[in-house]
Amino acid sequence: MDKLVLLTVLSQLLSLVREFPLVATAAFVGVLFFYVKTFGVGPPGKSLTQKSLKSARQYINELPGPACLPLLGNSLMMATDREDMFNRLIAARCLYGRQQGMTRVWNGPVPYVLVSRAAVVERILSSSVNIEKGRDYDFLRPWLGDGLLTAPAAKWYHRRKALNPTFNYKMLSDFLGVFNKQAAVMARMLGKELGNGEGFDCTNYATLCSLDILCGVY
């Protein structure tokens, strides 16, 4: 199955190269530049990032996942609009991640692990060791700075410890009335959508519910 998928991807890639040679060349140079800029080049043993990448490959490639191309990885699979990319990732998770609850994909030279089993998610989120943010958060730092969402592990741990007293059950129980009221409103709105018998996106309802809770609390 993987060989067939890989051949299909290669065929599509060759078609794109023939149709848009300049764009394909620019894309290849861009990926190559990103690879060198991110992971460095140099004598063996000189780059800690190269060692980390090699170690990551050994572990991550043990996980099931779709066939990938050198340098490009599975980036062609994700070269589409947001909704279609999300559906493709869900399909990959359903196809490869049933047994272990984890699926690996490579966005160029950068590995990602899709986690879909509650026990695995709990193990990751409850860890006090693996709290360093990924490279994706670097794009948010110019806008958000080093807040709780984007701060490096050392800063995050210090600030989270200072805020711990704020997140206790007694304080949250004071807001249960607001939570229940707005949750009931959202449930009624979702019920109307369910009556249509068609699928729908609940993101907007969840966003409105969150804003109503914040307005009710503050």
Secondary structure by P-SEA (a helix, b strand, c coil): caaaaaaaaaaaaaaaaaacaaaaaaaaaaaaaaaaaacccccccccaaaaaaaaaaaaaaacccccccccccccccccccaaaaaaaaaaaaaaccccccbbbbbcccbbbbbbccaaaaaaaaaccccccccccccccccccccccccccaaaaaaaaaaacccccaaaaaaaaaaaaaaaaaaaaaaaaaaaacbbbbaaaaaaaaaaaaaaaac
